[in-house]
Amino acid sequence: MTITVRPLRPDVRADAEGFSHVRHLALPCYLVTPESVSYDVTHMHPDARYQPLLAEENGEVIGTAQVGLVHESPEPGQGYVNVYVHPERTGRGAGSMLVRAAERHLAAVGATRLFAWVLDEPGNRAFAEARGYRESRSAHFLRLDLANGTLPPPRSLPPGVELRTGADFADDPRPLFDLDAETLSDEPSDITYEFTDYEAWLQDTWQHPLFSRELTSVAVVDGRPAAFSAARTDGGTRYGTVMTGTARAFRGRGLAKLAKNDSLHRARAAGYTEAFTGNDTGNGPMLAINKWFGYEICATEVRHVRELD
């Protein structure tokens, strides 16, 4: 059987379906749909030089790679290559071919340091290390059974605090952009991110097909968004929170927990049966909050780094 690697074609539905199918099998805790795959390819910021790749065997997509530059970082030359292979099609060389193609693309667009998320399993870690990638930090994916689990009851709102949804900011989402940018800058990471491009945030976050304005909850204090829990859904039964945080001036008051609890309750009422989220293993406060909600670890990834010659 011959394996070939090529760029994903955003205008071909079968490519997006194959990409999302393999990604779901390899990492079930991650929300992805064919629509989100196509949207990311066609709407990613041009500075990202984003190029998803497919590995095919006899016309079947058996491997995928997300490849691009970290354009939100003030440090130039940082690229990423995240490879996922169909769990029943490993050991055939698809992963190696995807990595080589990804590295050629990234070197051509000026990357000097590459970051790769690798599932925390001996074979995957050995695969990365054999190709010159060294272990860095790690992160957990977490799952909550919304259908059968027990959520904490909603709290009474503290004086001066009200809960709104992302949809309430439809006319002017700029305050949510400011809150997202501030909280992201404090997230533990080996990459420095800076959100300064409001128009890019509108396209990448606010208008993304997975983003749910209705299930995103915002704690507002004296008219100012102080904490939020941003939600995504797959349009079926799976819901995820992709960012939960509090502005620095309002921390220590339980507002992030308040917003997340509100979002979870509304997601369950809307018929979603599974909730997913992710945390850096060094993010103790958010891991504690998610444990309080009843989330359990469903997968762990370890980021690996390689310096290009």
KAQUIUR-V178248 format. One record per residue. N is the residue number from 0. RES is the residue in one letter. SS is DSSP state (h for helix, s for strand, l for the rest). OMEGA is omega in degrees with one decimal (999 if undefined). Layout:
n:res:ss:omega
N:RES:SS:OMEGA
N:RES:SS:OMEGA
This chain:
n:res:ss:omega
0:M:l:-179.3
1:T:l:177.3
2:I:s:177.2
3:T:s:178.3
4:V:s:-179.5
5:R:s:175.4
6:P:s:173.1
7:L:l:177.7
8:R:l:-173.3
9:P:l:-178.2
10:D:l:179.2
11:V:l:-176.0
12:R:h:-177.8
13:A:h:178.1
14:D:h:179.8
15:A:h:178.6
16:E:h:178.9
17:G:h:179.2
18:F:h:-176.2
19:S:h:179.9
20:H:h:180.0
21:V:h:-179.8
22:R:h:179.5
23:H:h:179.7
24:L:h:-177.4
25:A:h:-176.4
26:L:l:-173.8
27:P:l:-177.9
28:C:l:-174.9
29:Y:l:179.9
30:L:l:177.8
31:V:l:176.3
32:T:l:175.0
33:P:h:179.8
34:E:h:-179.6
35:S:h:177.6
36:V:h:-179.5
37:S:h:-179.6
38:Y:h:-178.7
39:D:h:-178.8
40:V:h:-173.1
41:T:h:-175.4
42:H:h:179.0
43:M:l:179.8
44:H:l:-177.5
45:P:h:179.3
46:D:h:179.0
47:A:h:-177.3
48:R:l:-173.4
49:Y:l:-178.9
50:Q:l:175.3
51:P:l:-176.6
52:L:s:175.3
53:L:s:168.4
54:A:s:-177.1
55:E:s:172.8
56:E:s:-178.0
57:N:l:178.4
58:G:l:179.2
59:E:s:174.9
60:V:s:-179.1
61:I:s:179.8
62:G:s:-178.5
63:T:s:173.9
64:A:s:169.7
65:Q:s:-171.0
66:V:s:177.8
67:G:s:176.7
68:L:s:178.2
69:V:l:-171.7
70:H:l:-179.7
71:E:l:-178.9
72:S:l:176.3
73:P:l:179.1
74:E:l:-177.4
75:P:l:171.4
76:G:l:-179.5
77:Q:s:-179.2
78:G:s:177.9
79:Y:s:175.9
80:V:s:-179.3
81:N:s:-173.8
82:V:s:176.5
83:Y:s:-178.4
84:V:s:176.1
85:H:l:-175.4
86:P:l:179.7
87:E:l:-179.0
88:R:l:179.6
89:T:l:177.4
90:G:l:-178.5
91:R:l:178.3
92:G:l:-178.4
93:A:h:-179.3
94:G:h:-180.0
95:S:h:-179.8
96:M:h:178.1
97:L:h:179.9
98:V:h:-179.4
99:R:h:179.4
100:A:h:179.7
101:A:h:-178.9
102:E:h:176.2
103:R:h:180.0
104:H:h:-176.0
105:L:h:177.3
106:A:h:-178.5
107:A:h:-179.0
108:V:l:170.0
109:G:l:178.4
110:A:l:177.0
111:T:l:177.5
112:R:s:-176.4
113:L:s:177.2
114:F:s:-178.9
115:A:s:172.5
116:W:s:-176.7
117:V:s:176.6
118:L:s:-174.2
119:D:l:177.1
120:E:l:-173.9
121:P:h:-177.5
122:G:h:-179.7
123:N:h:179.4
124:R:h:178.9
125:A:h:177.9
126:F:h:-179.1
127:A:h:-177.6
128:E:h:179.7
129:A:h:-179.4
130:R:l:172.3
131:G:l:179.5
132:Y:l:179.4
133:R:s:-176.2
134:E:s:176.2
135:S:s:-176.4
136:R:s:-177.2
137:S:s:-179.1
138:A:s:178.2
139:H:s:161.7
140:F:s:-177.8
141:L:s:-178.4
142:R:s:176.4
143:L:s:176.9
144:D:s:-177.9
145:L:l:-175.5
146:A:l:-173.1
147:N:l:-179.8
148:G:l:179.4
149:T:l:178.4
150:L:l:172.6
151:P:l:179.3
152:P:l:177.6
153:P:l:178.4
154:R:l:167.8
155:S:l:-176.9
156:L:l:175.1
157:P:l:177.7
158:P:l:177.5
159:G:l:-178.1
160:V:s:172.8
161:E:s:178.1
162:L:s:175.7
163:R:s:175.4
164:T:s:175.4
165:G:h:-179.5
166:A:h:178.5
167:D:h:-179.2
168:F:h:-175.7
169:A:l:-178.1
170:D:l:-179.5
171:D:l:179.8
172:P:l:-176.4
173:R:h:178.5
174:P:h:177.6
175:L:h:173.9
176:F:h:-179.7
177:D:h:179.6
178:L:h:179.0
179:D:h:-179.0
180:A:h:-179.0
181:E:h:-177.3
182:T:h:179.3
183:L:h:-177.6
184:S:h:179.8
185:D:l:179.5
186:E:l:175.2
187:P:l:-179.6
188:S:l:172.6
189:D:l:173.7
190:I:l:176.4
191:T:l:178.8
192:Y:l:173.4
193:E:l:174.0
194:F:l:178.6
195:T:l:-174.7
196:D:l:-177.7
197:Y:h:-178.9
198:E:h:177.7
199:A:h:178.0
200:W:h:177.4
201:L:h:-176.7
202:Q:h:-174.3
203:D:h:-174.2
204:T:h:-170.7
205:W:h:-177.1
206:Q:l:-177.6
207:H:l:-175.9
208:P:l:178.0
209:L:l:-174.4
210:F:s:178.9
211:S:s:176.2
212:R:s:-176.6
213:E:s:-178.6
214:L:s:172.6
215:T:s:-177.9
216:S:s:-177.4
217:V:s:173.0
218:A:s:-176.2
219:V:s:179.5
220:V:s:-179.7
221:D:l:176.5
222:G:l:-177.5
223:R:s:173.8
224:P:s:-175.5
225:A:s:179.7
226:A:s:-178.5
227:F:s:170.9
228:S:s:-174.9
229:A:s:-173.2
230:A:s:168.8
231:R:s:174.7
232:T:s:177.2
233:D:l:-179.2
234:G:l:179.3
235:G:l:-178.0
236:T:l:-173.7
237:R:s:-176.5
238:Y:s:177.8
239:G:s:171.1
240:T:s:-174.3
241:V:s:175.9
242:M:s:172.7
243:T:s:-177.0
244:G:s:-177.3
245:T:s:174.1
246:A:l:-173.7
247:R:h:-175.5
248:A:h:-174.8
249:F:h:-176.9
250:R:l:179.6
251:G:l:-177.6
252:R:l:177.6
253:G:l:-174.6
254:L:h:178.0
255:A:h:178.0
256:K:h:178.6
257:L:h:-179.3
258:A:h:-178.0
259:K:h:178.8
260:N:h:178.2
261:D:h:-179.7
262:S:h:-180.0
263:L:h:179.4
264:H:h:-178.8
265:R:h:176.8
266:A:h:178.7
267:R:h:178.8
268:A:h:-179.9
269:A:l:175.5
270:G:l:177.9
271:Y:l:-172.6
272:T:l:178.3
273:E:s:176.7
274:A:s:-179.8
275:F:s:173.4
276:T:s:178.9
277:G:s:179.8
278:N:s:167.0
279:D:s:-177.6
280:T:l:176.8
281:G:l:-178.5
282:N:l:-176.7
283:G:h:-178.4
284:P:h:-178.9
285:M:h:175.6
286:L:h:178.6
287:A:h:178.2
288:I:h:-178.8
289:N:h:174.9
290:K:h:178.4
291:W:h:177.7
292:F:h:-179.2
293:G:l:176.4
294:Y:l:175.1
295:E:s:-179.7
296:I:s:177.7
297:C:s:175.7
298:A:s:175.8
299:T:s:175.2
300:E:s:177.7
301:V:s:177.8
302:R:s:177.2
303:H:s:-174.2
304:V:s:175.2
305:R:s:173.9
306:E:s:176.9
307:L:l:179.4
308:D:l:999
